[in-house]
Amino acid sequence: MAKLHKAIVTITDDVIKPDVDKRQWRAFKLQNDMNILIISDPETDKSAASMNVHIGNKCSSSMFRFSLY
């Protein structure tokens, strides 16, 4: 395996997935505790990206106040 970037804490190919899924799955954990899952399918001509950011009631609403006018 190549040298890890300093922001990557861990990397694993041991991801739980269905046995019938032949795509390549890899998981990363970054220094900021962000978890990343990359799925590669060399048989497709499409690509996509998605991001899920959890912001709940523990965030200060004053941090996100702004005015459009």
C-alpha positions in Angstrom: 0.0 0.0 0.0 1.2 3.5 -0.8 2.3 6.0 1.9 -0.8 7.5 3.5 -1.4 11.2 3.3 -0.9 12.9 6.7 -4.6 13.7 7.1 -5.6 10.0 6.8 -5.6 8.2 10.1 -6.8 4.7 9.0 -7.6 3.0 5.8 -9.4 -0.4 5.3 -10.7 -2.6 2.6 -12.5 -4.7 5.2 -16.0 -3.2 4.6 -19.1 -5.2 5.3 -21.0 -5.5 2.0 -23.3 -8.0 0.3 -21.4 -11.1 -1.1 -23.0 -10.4 -4.6 -21.5 -6.9 -4.8 -18.3 -7.2 -6.8 -17.3 -3.5 -6.6 -14.2 -2.4 -4.7 -15.0 -0.7 -1.4 -12.5 1.2 0.7 -13.0 3.2 3.9 -10.9 6.0 5.3 -10.9 7.9 8.6 -9.4 11.4 8.6 -7.7 13.3 11.4 -10.9 15.4 11.9 -12.9 12.1 12.5 -14.6 12.3 9.1 -15.3 8.8 7.7 -15.1 8.4 3.9 -16.4 5.4 1.9 -15.2 5.1 -1.7 -16.8 2.5 -4.0 -15.2 1.7 -7.4 -16.9 0.0 -10.2 -14.7 -0.3 -13.3 -17.6 -1.7 -15.4 -19.7 1.5 -15.3 -19.4 4.7 -17.3 -21.1 6.8 -14.6 -19.7 8.6 -11.5 -21.3 10.3 -8.5 -20.4 11.8 -5.2 -22.4 12.4 -2.0 -21.8 14.1 1.3 -23.8 13.7 4.5 -23.2 16.4 7.2 -24.9 15.8 10.6 -25.8 19.1 12.2 -28.2 18.8 15.1 -29.5 20.6 18.2 -26.0 20.7 19.8 -24.9 23.4 17.3 -25.3 27.0 18.3 -27.9 28.6 16.1 -26.0 31.9 16.5 -23.2 30.4 14.5 -25.5 30.1 11.5 -27.3 33.4 11.6 -27.1 35.6 8.5 -29.2 38.0 6.7 -29.9 38.2 3.0 -31.0 41.8 3.2 
